[in-house]
């Protein structure tokens, strides 16, 4: 079995001039709970929300700390999304483990539906 690696994906979207809340980050937060999770995991939820970023976490439904291996298996899964905005575009950078990159890809697909991508 290959060890998971860090995956980073960047996308740029056309967006209205950002106000107080960035529309792309707001969409990430809204999409997070709808993304499929592995068995034994809670839905993705937004934590550590800042003006330019959000960390999504999926915790284990039962935490097992009896061995090191079980502690690692039940540690929270984490994805981070950061944005840089200009007047007409928002560049999003998503970072996560390859072990659950499919969850990040599902969020990105949802963003592709909501926003126009800039090539």
C-alpha positions in Angstrom: 0.0 0.0 0.0 1.4 3.4 -1.0 1.5 6.1 1.7 -0.8 9.1 1.1 0.7 12.2 -0.3 -0.3 15.9 -0.1 -2.4 17.1 -3.0 -2.7 20.7 -4.0 -5.1 22.0 -6.6 -5.6 25.6 -7.8 -8.6 27.0 -9.7 -9.5 30.5 -10.7 -13.2 31.6 -11.0 -14.9 34.8 -12.2 -16.6 36.3 -9.2 -18.3 39.6 -8.3 -16.1 42.0 -6.4 -15.8 40.4 -2.9 -17.7 42.1 -0.1 -17.4 41.0 3.5 -17.7 37.3 2.6 -16.0 35.7 -0.3 -18.6 33.9 -2.4 -16.2 31.0 -3.3 -15.4 30.3 0.4 -19.1 30.5 1.2 -19.8 27.9 -1.4 -17.0 25.6 -0.1 -18.6 25.8 3.4 -22.1 25.1 2.0 -20.9 22.2 -0.1 -18.7 20.5 2.6 -21.5 18.6 4.5 -22.9 17.3 1.2 -19.7 15.5 0.2 -19.5 11.7 0.7 -17.3 10.6 3.6 -15.7 7.2 4.4 -17.7 4.8 6.7 -17.0 5.7 10.4 -16.5 9.4 9.7 -18.7 12.4 10.5 -19.6 14.8 7.6 -17.1 17.4 6.6 -17.6 20.6 8.5 -16.0 24.1 8.4 -13.7 24.9 11.2 -11.0 27.6 11.5 -12.8 30.1 9.2 -10.9 33.2 8.3 -11.3 36.0 5.8 -9.2 34.2 3.2 -9.5 30.5 4.1 -11.3 27.7 5.8 -10.3 24.3 7.2 -12.7 21.4 6.7 -12.5 18.5 9.1 -14.1 15.0 9.2 -13.8 13.4 12.5 -14.1 9.7 13.3 -17.4 8.7 14.9 -15.5 6.7 17.5 -11.9 7.7 18.6 -9.7 4.7 19.4 -6.4 5.5 21.1 -5.5 2.0 22.3 -2.6 1.7 19.8 -0.6 4.1 17.7 -2.1 2.7 14.5 -5.7 3.0 15.8 -4.9 6.6 16.8 -3.7 7.5 13.3 -6.8 5.8 11.7 -9.2 7.8 13.9 -7.4 11.1 13.6 -9.4 13.9 12.0 -9.2 14.2 8.2 -8.5 17.7 7.1 -8.7 19.9 4.0 -7.7 23.5 3.6 -9.1 26.0 1.1 -7.6 29.5 0.7 -8.5 32.3 -1.7 -6.9 35.4 -3.2 -9.4 37.8 -4.7 -9.1 40.6 -7.2 -11.9 42.8 -8.6 -13.3 40.1 -10.9 -11.6 36.8 -10.0 -11.0 34.5 -7.1 -8.1 32.0 -7.1 -8.8 29.0 -4.8 -6.1 26.7 -3.6 -7.2 23.4 -2.0 -4.8 21.2 -0.1 -5.5 17.7 1.3 -4.3 14.2 1.6 -4.4 11.9 -1.4 -6.3 9.5 0.8 -9.4 11.6 0.6 -8.7 13.7 -2.5 -12.1 12.5 -3.9 -13.8 14.6 -1.3 -11.9 17.7 -2.4 -12.6 17.0 -6.0 -16.3 16.7 -5.2 -16.2 20.2 -3.7 -14.3 21.5 -6.7 -16.9 20.0 -9.1 -19.6 21.8 -7.1 -17.7 25.1 -7.4 -17.4 24.5 -11.2 -21.2 24.4 -11.4 -21.6 27.6 -9.4 -18.9 29.7 -10.9 -17.3 30.3 -14.3 -13.7 29.0 -14.4 -11.0 31.1 -15.8 -8.6 29.1 -18.0 
